[in-house]
Amino acid sequence: MPIEERYGRLLDDYMSGAAMNYALFKELGVDKELGLEKNAALSVKMDMKTLPGYLGIAFKLLKAITPGKAFEQVLDRFLYHAQQWHPLATIEVNKISDREAVVRVKNCVLLKRMRDIVKKTGLDIDPKINCERDTKYFLKLFKELGIDGTWELEENGCRANVKLK
């Protein structure tokens, strides 16, 4: 199986699982905001224990000595991670300073796939539910790293404004 096909199938499986989970939460009567909040909090808790070591004590030291370099490291890792989900051509980064940036995802592959899945399956969920979850997740994760941010959903993507405290 070609790698592109494998990637597409894995992404579809992941998105289908997420859609099914959100539909199940809704069917069980779980409050949407509470469910997203709990999901994001648990994900951040797990990720803070599994993130590479450079985001631990060494990162705190780097942040104290050269905050701009520390911010650049986090931004670079975020962009590297984002390429798992989004083609590089859909990610736009505008560095405002060495401690602040605006990151935008246009024509989001995840949103397009979720819309397709919701349409095909007839699930009674908002296709942007995954976007809403990621908004909560990344703002919590950034906060853990000492980065303030805002995250806005757009028609076919999202925009994050992030700034090192």
Phi and psi in radians as a Rosetta constraint file:
Dihedral C 1 N 2 CA 2 C 2 CIRCULARHARMONIC -1.088 0.35
Dihedral N 2 CA 2 C 2 N 3 CIRCULARHARMONIC 2.607 0.35
Dihedral C 2 N 3 CA 3 C 3 CIRCULARHARMONIC -1.047 0.35
Dihedral N 3 CA 3 C 3 N 4 CIRCULARHARMONIC -0.642 0.35
Dihedral C 3 N 4 CA 4 C 4 CIRCULARHARMONIC -1.116 0.35
Dihedral N 4 CA 4 C 4 N 5 CIRCULARHARMONIC -0.720 0.35
Dihedral C 4 N 5 CA 5 C 5 CIRCULARHARMONIC -1.175 0.35
Dihedral N 5 CA 5 C 5 N 6 CIRCULARHARMONIC -0.728 0.35
Dihedral C 5 N 6 CA 6 C 6 CIRCULARHARMONIC -1.058 0.35
Dihedral N 6 CA 6 C 6 N 7 CIRCULARHARMONIC -0.796 0.35
Dihedral C 6 N 7 CA 7 C 7 CIRCULARHARMONIC -1.037 0.35
Dihedral N 7 CA 7 C 7 N 8 CIRCULARHARMONIC -0.808 0.35
Dihedral C 7 N 8 CA 8 C 8 CIRCULARHARMONIC -1.065 0.35
Dihedral N 8 CA 8 C 8 N 9 CIRCULARHARMONIC -0.736 0.35
Dihedral C 8 N 9 CA 9 C 9 CIRCULARHARMONIC -1.182 0.35
Dihedral N 9 CA 9 C 9 N 10 CIRCULARHARMONIC -0.734 0.35
Dihedral C 9 N 10 CA 10 C 10 CIRCULARHARMONIC -1.100 0.35
Dihedral N 10 CA 10 C 10 N 11 CIRCULARHARMONIC -0.722 0.35
Dihedral C 10 N 11 CA 11 C 11 CIRCULARHARMONIC -1.131 0.35
Dihedral N 11 CA 11 C 11 N 12 CIRCULARHARMONIC -0.735 0.35
Dihedral C 11 N 12 CA 12 C 12 CIRCULARHARMONIC -1.087 0.35
Dihedral N 12 CA 12 C 12 N 13 CIRCULARHARMONIC -0.733 0.35
Dihedral C 12 N 13 CA 13 C 13 CIRCULARHARMONIC -1.081 0.35
Dihedral N 13 CA 13 C 13 N 14 CIRCULARHARMONIC -0.779 0.35
Dihedral C 13 N 14 CA 14 C 14 CIRCULARHARMONIC -1.077 0.35
Dihedral N 14 CA 14 C 14 N 15 CIRCULARHARMONIC -0.836 0.35
Dihedral C 14 N 15 CA 15 C 15 CIRCULARHARMONIC -1.165 0.35
Dihedral N 15 CA 15 C 15 N 16 CIRCULARHARMONIC -0.650 0.35
Dihedral C 15 N 16 CA 16 C 16 CIRCULARHARMONIC -1.110 0.35
Dihedral N 16 CA 16 C 16 N 17 CIRCULARHARMONIC -0.727 0.35
Dihedral C 16 N 17 CA 17 C 17 CIRCULARHARMONIC -1.094 0.35
Dihedral N 17 CA 17 C 17 N 18 CIRCULARHARMONIC -0.749 0.35
Dihedral C 17 N 18 CA 18 C 18 CIRCULARHARMONIC -1.110 0.35
Dihedral N 18 CA 18 C 18 N 19 CIRCULARHARMONIC -0.773 0.35
Dihedral C 18 N 19 CA 19 C 19 CIRCULARHARMONIC -1.072 0.35
Dihedral N 19 CA 19 C 19 N 20 CIRCULARHARMONIC -0.755 0.35
Dihedral C 19 N 20 CA 20 C 20 CIRCULARHARMONIC -1.099 0.35
Dihedral N 20 CA 20 C 20 N 21 CIRCULARHARMONIC -0.736 0.35
Dihedral C 20 N 21 CA 21 C 21 CIRCULARHARMONIC -1.067 0.35
Dihedral N 21 CA 21 C 21 N 22 CIRCULARHARMONIC -0.784 0.35
Dihedral C 21 N 22 CA 22 C 22 CIRCULARHARMONIC -1.140 0.35
Dihedral N 22 CA 22 C 22 N 23 CIRCULARHARMONIC -0.686 0.35
Dihedral C 22 N 23 CA 23 C 23 CIRCULARHARMONIC -1.136 0.35
Dihedral N 23 CA 23 C 23 N 24 CIRCULARHARMONIC -0.688 0.35
Dihedral C 23 N 24 CA 24 C 24 CIRCULARHARMONIC -1.137 0.35
Dihedral N 24 CA 24 C 24 N 25 CIRCULARHARMONIC -0.778 0.35
Dihedral C 24 N 25 CA 25 C 25 CIRCULARHARMONIC -0.989 0.35
Dihedral N 25 CA 25 C 25 N 26 CIRCULARHARMONIC -0.777 0.35
Dihedral C 25 N 26 CA 26 C 26 CIRCULARHARMONIC -1.115 0.35
Dihedral N 26 CA 26 C 26 N 27 CIRCULARHARMONIC -0.780 0.35
Dihedral C 26 N 27 CA 27 C 27 CIRCULARHARMONIC -1.112 0.35
Dihedral N 27 CA 27 C 27 N 28 CIRCULARHARMONIC -0.601 0.35
Dihedral C 27 N 28 CA 28 C 28 CIRCULARHARMONIC -1.410 0.35
Dihedral N 28 CA 28 C 28 N 29 CIRCULARHARMONIC -0.074 0.35
Dihedral C 28 N 29 CA 29 C 29 CIRCULARHARMONIC 1.458 0.35
Dihedral N 29 CA 29 C 29 N 30 CIRCULARHARMONIC 0.309 0.35
Dihedral C 29 N 30 CA 30 C 30 CIRCULARHARMONIC -1.244 0.35
Dihedral N 30 CA 30 C 30 N 31 CIRCULARHARMONIC 2.236 0.35
Dihedral C 30 N 31 CA 31 C 31 CIRCULARHARMONIC -0.997 0.35
Dihedral N 31 CA 31 C 31 N 32 CIRCULARHARMONIC 2.238 0.35
Dihedral C 31 N 32 CA 32 C 32 CIRCULARHARMONIC -0.973 0.35
Dihedral N 32 CA 32 C 32 N 33 CIRCULARHARMONIC -0.897 0.35
Dihedral C 32 N 33 CA 33 C 33 CIRCULARHARMONIC -1.115 0.35
Dihedral N 33 CA 33 C 33 N 34 CIRCULARHARMONIC -0.743 0.35
Dihedral C 33 N 34 CA 34 C 34 CIRCULARHARMONIC -1.116 0.35
Dihedral N 34 CA 34 C 34 N 35 CIRCULARHARMONIC -0.765 0.35
Dihedral C 34 N 35 CA 35 C 35 CIRCULARHARMONIC -1.063 0.35
Dihedral N 35 CA 35 C 35 N 36 CIRCULARHARMONIC -0.786 0.35
Dihedral C 35 N 36 CA 36 C 36 CIRCULARHARMONIC -1.150 0.35
Dihedral N 36 CA 36 C 36 N 37 CIRCULARHARMONIC -0.707 0.35
Dihedral C 36 N 37 CA 37 C 37 CIRCULARHARMONIC -1.092 0.35
Dihedral N 37 CA 37 C 37 N 38 CIRCULARHARMONIC -0.825 0.35
Dihedral C 37 N 38 CA 38 C 38 CIRCULARHARMONIC -1.125 0.35
Dihedral N 38 CA 38 C 38 N 39 CIRCULARHARMONIC -0.735 0.35
Dihedral C 38 N 39 CA 39 C 39 CIRCULARHARMONIC -1.070 0.35
Dihedral N 39 CA 39 C 39 N 40 CIRCULARHARMONIC -0.827 0.35
Dihedral C 39 N 40 CA 40 C 40 CIRCULARHARMONIC -1.135 0.35
Dihedral N 40 CA 40 C 40 N 41 CIRCULARHARMONIC -0.743 0.35
Dihedral C 40 N 41 CA 41 C 41 CIRCULARHARMONIC -1.089 0.35
Dihedral N 41 CA 41 C 41 N 42 CIRCULARHARMONIC -0.760 0.35
Dihedral C 41 N 42 CA 42 C 42 CIRCULARHARMONIC -1.153 0.35
Dihedral N 42 CA 42 C 42 N 43 CIRCULARHARMONIC -0.706 0.35
Dihedral C 42 N 43 CA 43 C 43 CIRCULARHARMONIC -1.091 0.35
Dihedral N 43 CA 43 C 43 N 44 CIRCULARHARMONIC -0.753 0.35
Dihedral C 43 N 44 CA 44 C 44 CIRCULARHARMONIC -1.139 0.35
Dihedral N 44 CA 44 C 44 N 45 CIRCULARHARMONIC -0.750 0.35
Dihedral C 44 N 45 CA 45 C 45 CIRCULARHARMONIC -1.010 0.35
Dihedral N 45 CA 45 C 45 N 46 CIRCULARHARMONIC -0.799 0.35
Dihedral C 45 N 46 CA 46 C 46 CIRCULARHARMONIC -1.165 0.35
Dihedral N 46 CA 46 C 46 N 47 CIRCULARHARMONIC -0.780 0.35
Dihedral C 46 N 47 CA 47 C 47 CIRCULARHARMONIC -1.166 0.35
Dihedral N 47 CA 47 C 47 N 48 CIRCULARHARMONIC -0.602 0.35
Dihedral C 47 N 48 CA 48 C 48 CIRCULARHARMONIC -1.126 0.35
Dihedral N 48 CA 48 C 48 N 49 CIRCULARHARMONIC -0.400 0.35
Dihedral C 48 N 49 CA 49 C 49 CIRCULARHARMONIC -1.561 0.35
Dihedral N 49 CA 49 C 49 N 50 CIRCULARHARMONIC -0.288 0.35
Dihedral C 49 N 50 CA 50 C 50 CIRCULARHARMONIC -2.033 0.35
Dihedral N 50 CA 50 C 50 N 51 CIRCULARHARMONIC -0.079 0.35
Dihedral C 50 N 51 CA 51 C 51 CIRCULARHARMONIC -1.125 0.35
Dihedral N 51 CA 51 C 51 N 52 CIRCULARHARMONIC 2.672 0.35
Dihedral C 51 N 52 CA 52 C 52 CIRCULARHARMONIC -0.970 0.35
Dihedral N 52 CA 52 C 52 N 53 CIRCULARHARMONIC 2.651 0.35
Dihedral C 52 N 53 CA 53 C 53 CIRCULARHARMONIC -0.975 0.35
Dihedral N 53 CA 53 C 53 N 54 CIRCULARHARMONIC -0.482 0.35
Dihedral C 53 N 54 CA 54 C 54 CIRCULARHARMONIC -1.086 0.35
Dihedral N 54 CA 54 C 54 N 55 CIRCULARHARMONIC -0.256 0.35
Dihedral C 54 N 55 CA 55 C 55 CIRCULARHARMONIC -1.666 0.35
Dihedral N 55 CA 55 C 55 N 56 CIRCULARHARMONIC 0.148 0.35
Dihedral C 55 N 56 CA 56 C 56 CIRCULARHARMONIC -1.651 0.35
Dihedral N 56 CA 56 C 56 N 57 CIRCULARHARMONIC -2.275 0.35
Dihedral C 56 N 57 CA 57 C 57 CIRCULARHARMONIC -1.076 0.35
Dihedral N 57 CA 57 C 57 N 58 CIRCULARHARMONIC -0.706 0.35
Dihedral C 57 N 58 CA 58 C 58 CIRCULARHARMONIC -1.052 0.35
Dihedral N 58 CA 58 C 58 N 59 CIRCULARHARMONIC -0.665 0.35
Dihedral C 58 N 59 CA 59 C 59 CIRCULARHARMONIC -1.137 0.35
Dihedral N 59 CA 59 C 59 N 60 CIRCULARHARMONIC -0.739 0.35
Dihedral C 59 N 60 CA 60 C 60 CIRCULARHARMONIC -1.080 0.35
Dihedral N 60 CA 60 C 60 N 61 CIRCULARHARMONIC -0.700 0.35
Dihedral C 60 N 61 CA 61 C 61 CIRCULARHARMONIC -1.161 0.35
Dihedral N 61 CA 61 C 61 N 62 CIRCULARHARMONIC -0.808 0.35
Dihedral C 61 N 62 CA 62 C 62 CIRCULARHARMONIC -1.050 0.35
Dihedral N 62 CA 62 C 62 N 63 CIRCULARHARMONIC -0.717 0.35
Dihedral C 62 N 63 CA 63 C 63 CIRCULARHARMONIC -1.093 0.35
Dihedral N 63 CA 63 C 63 N 64 CIRCULARHARMONIC -0.643 0.35
Dihedral C 63 N 64 CA 64 C 64 CIRCULARHARMONIC -1.253 0.35
Dihedral N 64 CA 64 C 64 N 65 CIRCULARHARMONIC -0.623 0.35
Dihedral C 64 N 65 CA 65 C 65 CIRCULARHARMONIC -1.523 0.35
Dihedral N 65 CA 65 C 65 N 66 CIRCULARHARMONIC -0.874 0.35
Dihedral C 65 N 66 CA 66 C 66 CIRCULARHARMONIC -2.341 0.35
Dihedral N 66 CA 66 C 66 N 67 CIRCULARHARMONIC 1.427 0.35
Dihedral C 66 N 67 CA 67 C 67 CIRCULARHARMONIC -1.010 0.35
Dihedral N 67 CA 67 C 67 N 68 CIRCULARHARMONIC -0.628 0.35
Dihedral C 67 N 68 CA 68 C 68 CIRCULARHARMONIC -1.099 0.35
Dihedral N 68 CA 68 C 68 N 69 CIRCULARHARMONIC -0.726 0.35
Dihedral C 68 N 69 CA 69 C 69 CIRCULARHARMONIC -1.159 0.35
Dihedral N 69 CA 69 C 69 N 70 CIRCULARHARMONIC -0.702 0.35
Dihedral C 69 N 70 CA 70 C 70 CIRCULARHARMONIC -1.072 0.35
Dihedral N 70 CA 70 C 70 N 71 CIRCULARHARMONIC -0.782 0.35
Dihedral C 70 N 71 CA 71 C 71 CIRCULARHARMONIC -1.104 0.35
Dihedral N 71 CA 71 C 71 N 72 CIRCULARHARMONIC -0.737 0.35
Dihedral C 71 N 72 CA 72 C 72 CIRCULARHARMONIC -1.060 0.35
Dihedral N 72 CA 72 C 72 N 73 CIRCULARHARMONIC -0.696 0.35
Dihedral C 72 N 73 CA 73 C 73 CIRCULARHARMONIC -1.076 0.35
Dihedral N 73 CA 73 C 73 N 74 CIRCULARHARMONIC -0.815 0.35
Dihedral C 73 N 74 CA 74 C 74 CIRCULARHARMONIC -1.117 0.35
Dihedral N 74 CA 74 C 74 N 75 CIRCULARHARMONIC -0.780 0.35
Dihedral C 74 N 75 CA 75 C 75 CIRCULARHARMONIC -1.075 0.35
Dihedral N 75 CA 75 C 75 N 76 CIRCULARHARMONIC -0.767 0.35
Dihedral C 75 N 76 CA 76 C 76 CIRCULARHARMONIC -1.082 0.35
Dihedral N 76 CA 76 C 76 N 77 CIRCULARHARMONIC -0.758 0.35
Dihedral C 76 N 77 CA 77 C 77 CIRCULARHARMONIC -1.144 0.35
Dihedral N 77 CA 77 C 77 N 78 CIRCULARHARMONIC -0.681 0.35
Dihedral C 77 N 78 CA 78 C 78 CIRCULARHARMONIC -1.083 0.35
Dihedral N 78 CA 78 C 78 N 79 CIRCULARHARMONIC -0.792 0.35
Dihedral C 78 N 79 CA 79 C 79 CIRCULARHARMONIC -1.169 0.35
Dihedral N 79 CA 79 C 79 N 80 CIRCULARHARMONIC -0.648 0.35
Dihedral C 79 N 80 CA 80 C 80 CIRCULARHARMONIC -1.103 0.35
Dihedral N 80 CA 80 C 80 N 81 CIRCULARHARMONIC -0.789 0.35
Dihedral C 80 N 81 CA 81 C 81 CIRCULARHARMONIC -1.100 0.35
Dihedral N 81 CA 81 C 81 N 82 CIRCULARHARMONIC -0.725 0.35
Dihedral C 81 N 82 CA 82 C 82 CIRCULARHARMONIC -1.058 0.35
Dihedral N 82 CA 82 C 82 N 83 CIRCULARHARMONIC -0.471 0.35
Dihedral C 82 N 83 CA 83 C 83 CIRCULARHARMONIC -1.228 0.35
Dihedral N 83 CA 83 C 83 N 84 CIRCULARHARMONIC -0.209 0.35
Dihedral C 83 N 84 CA 84 C 84 CIRCULARHARMONIC -1.136 0.35
Dihedral N 84 CA 84 C 84 N 85 CIRCULARHARMONIC -0.531 0.35
Dihedral C 84 N 85 CA 85 C 85 CIRCULARHARMONIC -1.913 0.35
Dihedral N 85 CA 85 C 85 N 86 CIRCULARHARMONIC -0.541 0.35
Dihedral C 85 N 86 CA 86 C 86 CIRCULARHARMONIC -2.170 0.35
Dihedral N 86 CA 86 C 86 N 87 CIRCULARHARMONIC 2.358 0.35
Dihedral C 86 N 87 CA 87 C 87 CIRCULARHARMONIC -1.046 0.35
Dihedral N 87 CA 87 C 87 N 88 CIRCULARHARMONIC 2.489 0.35
Dihedral C 87 N 88 CA 88 C 88 CIRCULARHARMONIC -0.962 0.35
Dihedral N 88 CA 88 C 88 N 89 CIRCULARHARMONIC -0.577 0.35
Dihedral C 88 N 89 CA 89 C 89 CIRCULARHARMONIC -1.127 0.35
Dihedral N 89 CA 89 C 89 N 90 CIRCULARHARMONIC -0.319 0.35
Dihedral C 89 N 90 CA 90 C 90 CIRCULARHARMONIC -1.650 0.35
Dihedral N 90 CA 90 C 90 N 91 CIRCULARHARMONIC -0.051 0.35
Dihedral C 90 N 91 CA 91 C 91 CIRCULARHARMONIC -1.831 0.35
Dihedral N 91 CA 91 C 91 N 92 CIRCULARHARMONIC 2.219 0.35
Dihedral C 91 N 92 CA 92 C 92 CIRCULARHARMONIC -2.105 0.35
Dihedral N 92 CA 92 C 92 N 93 CIRCULARHARMONIC 2.269 0.35
Dihedral C 92 N 93 CA 93 C 93 CIRCULARHARMONIC -2.177 0.35
Dihedral N 93 CA 93 C 93 N 94 CIRCULARHARMONIC 2.225 0.35
Dihedral C 93 N 94 CA 94 C 94 CIRCULARHARMONIC -2.107 0.35
Dihedral N 94 CA 94 C 94 N 95 CIRCULARHARMONIC 1.947 0.35
Dihedral C 94 N 95 CA 95 C 95 CIRCULARHARMONIC -1.454 0.35
Dihedral N 95 CA 95 C 95 N 96 CIRCULARHARMONIC 2.073 0.35
Dihedral C 95 N 96 CA 96 C 96 CIRCULARHARMONIC -1.458 0.35
Dihedral N 96 CA 96 C 96 N 97 CIRCULARHARMONIC -0.659 0.35
Dihedral C 96 N 97 CA 97 C 97 CIRCULARHARMONIC -2.711 0.35
Dihedral N 97 CA 97 C 97 N 98 CIRCULARHARMONIC -3.038 0.35
Dihedral C 97 N 98 CA 98 C 98 CIRCULARHARMONIC -1.298 0.35
Dihedral N 98 CA 98 C 98 N 99 CIRCULARHARMONIC -0.070 0.35
Dihedral C 98 N 99 CA 99 C 99 CIRCULARHARMONIC -2.215 0.35
Dihedral N 99 CA 99 C 99 N 100 CIRCULARHARMONIC 0.150 0.35
Dihedral C 99 N 100 CA 100 C 100 CIRCULARHARMONIC -2.577 0.35
Dihedral N 100 CA 100 C 100 N 101 CIRCULARHARMONIC 2.471 0.35
Dihedral C 100 N 101 CA 101 C 101 CIRCULARHARMONIC -2.661 0.35
Dihedral N 101 CA 101 C 101 N 102 CIRCULARHARMONIC 2.792 0.35
Dihedral C 101 N 102 CA 102 C 102 CIRCULARHARMONIC -2.067 0.35
Dihedral N 102 CA 102 C 102 N 103 CIRCULARHARMONIC 2.182 0.35
Dihedral C 102 N 103 CA 103 C 103 CIRCULARHARMONIC -2.035 0.35
Dihedral N 103 CA 103 C 103 N 104 CIRCULARHARMONIC 2.307 0.35
Dihedral C 103 N 104 CA 104 C 104 CIRCULARHARMONIC -2.304 0.35
Dihedral N 104 CA 104 C 104 N 105 CIRCULARHARMONIC 2.387 0.35
Dihedral C 104 N 105 CA 105 C 105 CIRCULARHARMONIC -1.955 0.35
Dihedral N 105 CA 105 C 105 N 106 CIRCULARHARMONIC 2.110 0.35
Dihedral C 105 N 106 CA 106 C 106 CIRCULARHARMONIC -1.885 0.35
Dihedral N 106 CA 106 C 106 N 107 CIRCULARHARMONIC 2.601 0.35
Dihedral C 106 N 107 CA 107 C 107 CIRCULARHARMONIC 0.868 0.35
Dihedral N 107 CA 107 C 107 N 108 CIRCULARHARMONIC 0.958 0.35
Dihedral C 107 N 108 CA 108 C 108 CIRCULARHARMONIC -1.037 0.35
Dihedral N 108 CA 108 C 108 N 109 CIRCULARHARMONIC 2.132 0.35
Dihedral C 108 N 109 CA 109 C 109 CIRCULARHARMONIC -1.110 0.35
Dihedral N 109 CA 109 C 109 N 110 CIRCULARHARMONIC -0.713 0.35
Dihedral C 109 N 110 CA 110 C 110 CIRCULARHARMONIC -1.115 0.35
Dihedral N 110 CA 110 C 110 N 111 CIRCULARHARMONIC -0.762 0.35
Dihedral C 110 N 111 CA 111 C 111 CIRCULARHARMONIC -1.137 0.35
Dihedral N 111 CA 111 C 111 N 112 CIRCULARHARMONIC -0.738 0.35
Dihedral C 111 N 112 CA 112 C 112 CIRCULARHARMONIC -1.064 0.35
Dihedral N 112 CA 112 C 112 N 113 CIRCULARHARMONIC -0.803 0.35
Dihedral C 112 N 113 CA 113 C 113 CIRCULARHARMONIC -1.146 0.35
Dihedral N 113 CA 113 C 113 N 114 CIRCULARHARMONIC -0.690 0.35
Dihedral C 113 N 114 CA 114 C 114 CIRCULARHARMONIC -1.143 0.35
Dihedral N 114 CA 114 C 114 N 115 CIRCULARHARMONIC -0.708 0.35
Dihedral C 114 N 115 CA 115 C 115 CIRCULARHARMONIC -1.043 0.35
Dihedral N 115 CA 115 C 115 N 116 CIRCULARHARMONIC -0.754 0.35
Dihedral C 115 N 116 CA 116 C 116 CIRCULARHARMONIC -1.099 0.35
Dihedral N 116 CA 116 C 116 N 117 CIRCULARHARMONIC -0.756 0.35
Dihedral C 116 N 117 CA 117 C 117 CIRCULARHARMONIC -1.120 0.35
Dihedral N 117 CA 117 C 117 N 118 CIRCULARHARMONIC -0.792 0.35
Dihedral C 117 N 118 CA 118 C 118 CIRCULARHARMONIC -1.081 0.35
Dihedral N 118 CA 118 C 118 N 119 CIRCULARHARMONIC -0.723 0.35
Dihedral C 118 N 119 CA 119 C 119 CIRCULARHARMONIC -1.154 0.35
Dihedral N 119 CA 119 C 119 N 120 CIRCULARHARMONIC -0.809 0.35
Dihedral C 119 N 120 CA 120 C 120 CIRCULARHARMONIC -1.145 0.35
Dihedral N 120 CA 120 C 120 N 121 CIRCULARHARMONIC -0.708 0.35
Dihedral C 120 N 121 CA 121 C 121 CIRCULARHARMONIC -1.578 0.35
Dihedral N 121 CA 121 C 121 N 122 CIRCULARHARMONIC -0.313 0.35
Dihedral C 121 N 122 CA 122 C 122 CIRCULARHARMONIC 1.285 0.35
Dihedral N 122 CA 122 C 122 N 123 CIRCULARHARMONIC 0.300 0.35
Dihedral C 122 N 123 CA 123 C 123 CIRCULARHARMONIC -1.093 0.35
Dihedral N 123 CA 123 C 123 N 124 CIRCULARHARMONIC 2.483 0.35
Dihedral C 123 N 124 CA 124 C 124 CIRCULARHARMONIC -1.592 0.35
Dihedral N 124 CA 124 C 124 N 125 CIRCULARHARMONIC 1.154 0.35
Dihedral C 124 N 125 CA 125 C 125 CIRCULARHARMONIC -2.368 0.35
Dihedral N 125 CA 125 C 125 N 126 CIRCULARHARMONIC 2.752 0.35
Dihedral C 125 N 126 CA 126 C 126 CIRCULARHARMONIC -1.372 0.35
Dihedral N 126 CA 126 C 126 N 127 CIRCULARHARMONIC 2.183 0.35
Dihedral C 126 N 127 CA 127 C 127 CIRCULARHARMONIC -1.027 0.35
Dihedral N 127 CA 127 C 127 N 128 CIRCULARHARMONIC -0.356 0.35
Dihedral C 127 N 128 CA 128 C 128 CIRCULARHARMONIC -1.482 0.35
Dihedral N 128 CA 128 C 128 N 129 CIRCULARHARMONIC 0.127 0.35
Dihedral C 128 N 129 CA 129 C 129 CIRCULARHARMONIC -1.043 0.35
Dihedral N 129 CA 129 C 129 N 130 CIRCULARHARMONIC -0.679 0.35
Dihedral C 129 N 130 CA 130 C 130 CIRCULARHARMONIC -1.159 0.35
Dihedral N 130 CA 130 C 130 N 131 CIRCULARHARMONIC -0.639 0.35
Dihedral C 130 N 131 CA 131 C 131 CIRCULARHARMONIC -1.118 0.35
Dihedral N 131 CA 131 C 131 N 132 CIRCULARHARMONIC -0.738 0.35
Dihedral C 131 N 132 CA 132 C 132 CIRCULARHARMONIC -1.107 0.35
Dihedral N 132 CA 132 C 132 N 133 CIRCULARHARMONIC -0.710 0.35
Dihedral C 132 N 133 CA 133 C 133 CIRCULARHARMONIC -1.122 0.35
Dihedral N 133 CA 133 C 133 N 134 CIRCULARHARMONIC -0.797 0.35
Dihedral C 133 N 134 CA 134 C 134 CIRCULARHARMONIC -1.107 0.35
Dihedral N 134 CA 134 C 134 N 135 CIRCULARHARMONIC -0.614 0.35
Dihedral C 134 N 135 CA 135 C 135 CIRCULARHARMONIC -1.006 0.35
Dihedral N 135 CA 135 C 135 N 136 CIRCULARHARMONIC -0.882 0.35
Dihedral C 135 N 136 CA 136 C 136 CIRCULARHARMONIC -1.106 0.35
Dihedral N 136 CA 136 C 136 N 137 CIRCULARHARMONIC -0.754 0.35
Dihedral C 136 N 137 CA 137 C 137 CIRCULARHARMONIC -1.055 0.35
Dihedral N 137 CA 137 C 137 N 138 CIRCULARHARMONIC -0.943 0.35
Dihedral C 137 N 138 CA 138 C 138 CIRCULARHARMONIC -1.173 0.35
Dihedral N 138 CA 138 C 138 N 139 CIRCULARHARMONIC -0.629 0.35
Dihedral C 138 N 139 CA 139 C 139 CIRCULARHARMONIC -1.123 0.35
Dihedral N 139 CA 139 C 139 N 140 CIRCULARHARMONIC -0.693 0.35
Dihedral C 139 N 140 CA 140 C 140 CIRCULARHARMONIC -1.163 0.35
Dihedral N 140 CA 140 C 140 N 141 CIRCULARHARMONIC -0.773 0.35
Dihedral C 140 N 141 CA 141 C 141 CIRCULARHARMONIC -1.099 0.35
Dihedral N 141 CA 141 C 141 N 142 CIRCULARHARMONIC -0.810 0.35
Dihedral C 141 N 142 CA 142 C 142 CIRCULARHARMONIC -1.042 0.35
Dihedral N 142 CA 142 C 142 N 143 CIRCULARHARMONIC -0.715 0.35
Dihedral C 142 N 143 CA 143 C 143 CIRCULARHARMONIC -1.043 0.35
Dihedral N 143 CA 143 C 143 N 144 CIRCULARHARMONIC -0.725 0.35
Dihedral C 143 N 144 CA 144 C 144 CIRCULARHARMONIC -1.046 0.35
Dihedral N 144 CA 144 C 144 N 145 CIRCULARHARMONIC -0.517 0.35
Dihedral C 144 N 145 CA 145 C 145 CIRCULARHARMONIC -1.639 0.35
Dihedral N 145 CA 145 C 145 N 146 CIRCULARHARMONIC 0.070 0.35
Dihedral C 145 N 146 CA 146 C 146 CIRCULARHARMONIC 1.408 0.35
Dihedral N 146 CA 146 C 146 N 147 CIRCULARHARMONIC 0.530 0.35
Dihedral C 146 N 147 CA 147 C 147 CIRCULARHARMONIC -2.093 0.35
Dihedral N 147 CA 147 C 147 N 148 CIRCULARHARMONIC 2.202 0.35
Dihedral C 147 N 148 CA 148 C 148 CIRCULARHARMONIC -1.499 0.35
Dihedral N 148 CA 148 C 148 N 149 CIRCULARHARMONIC 2.612 0.35
Dihedral C 148 N 149 CA 149 C 149 CIRCULARHARMONIC -2.819 0.35
Dihedral N 149 CA 149 C 149 N 150 CIRCULARHARMONIC 2.841 0.35
Dihedral C 149 N 150 CA 150 C 150 CIRCULARHARMONIC -2.226 0.35
Dihedral N 150 CA 150 C 150 N 151 CIRCULARHARMONIC 2.670 0.35
Dihedral C 150 N 151 CA 151 C 151 CIRCULARHARMONIC -2.421 0.35
Dihedral N 151 CA 151 C 151 N 152 CIRCULARHARMONIC 2.169 0.35
Dihedral C 151 N 152 CA 152 C 152 CIRCULARHARMONIC -2.132 0.35
Dihedral N 152 CA 152 C 152 N 153 CIRCULARHARMONIC 2.326 0.35
Dihedral C 152 N 153 CA 153 C 153 CIRCULARHARMONIC -1.431 0.35
Dihedral N 153 CA 153 C 153 N 154 CIRCULARHARMONIC 2.433 0.35
Dihedral C 153 N 154 CA 154 C 154 CIRCULARHARMONIC -2.064 0.35
Dihedral N 154 CA 154 C 154 N 155 CIRCULARHARMONIC 3.102 0.35
Dihedral C 154 N 155 CA 155 C 155 CIRCULARHARMONIC -0.955 0.35
Dihedral N 155 CA 155 C 155 N 156 CIRCULARHARMONIC -0.847 0.35
Dihedral C 155 N 156 CA 156 C 156 CIRCULARHARMONIC -2.214 0.35
Dihedral N 156 CA 156 C 156 N 157 CIRCULARHARMONIC 0.513 0.35
Dihedral C 156 N 157 CA 157 C 157 CIRCULARHARMONIC 3.097 0.35
Dihedral N 157 CA 157 C 157 N 158 CIRCULARHARMONIC -2.606 0.35
Dihedral C 157 N 158 CA 158 C 158 CIRCULARHARMONIC -2.708 0.35
Dihedral N 158 CA 158 C 158 N 159 CIRCULARHARMONIC 2.934 0.35
Dihedral C 158 N 159 CA 159 C 159 CIRCULARHARMONIC -2.442 0.35
Dihedral N 159 CA 159 C 159 N 160 CIRCULARHARMONIC 2.300 0.35
Dihedral C 159 N 160 CA 160 C 160 CIRCULARHARMONIC -2.065 0.35
Dihedral N 160 CA 160 C 160 N 161 CIRCULARHARMONIC 2.336 0.35
Dihedral C 160 N 161 CA 161 C 161 CIRCULARHARMONIC -1.935 0.35
Dihedral N 161 CA 161 C 161 N 162 CIRCULARHARMONIC 2.093 0.35
Dihedral C 161 N 162 CA 162 C 162 CIRCULARHARMONIC -2.211 0.35
Dihedral N 162 CA 162 C 162 N 163 CIRCULARHARMONIC 2.506 0.35
Dihedral C 162 N 163 CA 163 C 163 CIRCULARHARMONIC -2.586 0.35
Dihedral N 163 CA 163 C 163 N 164 CIRCULARHARMONIC 2.273 0.35
Dihedral C 163 N 164 CA 164 C 164 CIRCULARHARMONIC -1.216 0.35
Dihedral N 164 CA 164 C 164 N 165 CIRCULARHARMONIC 2.303 0.35
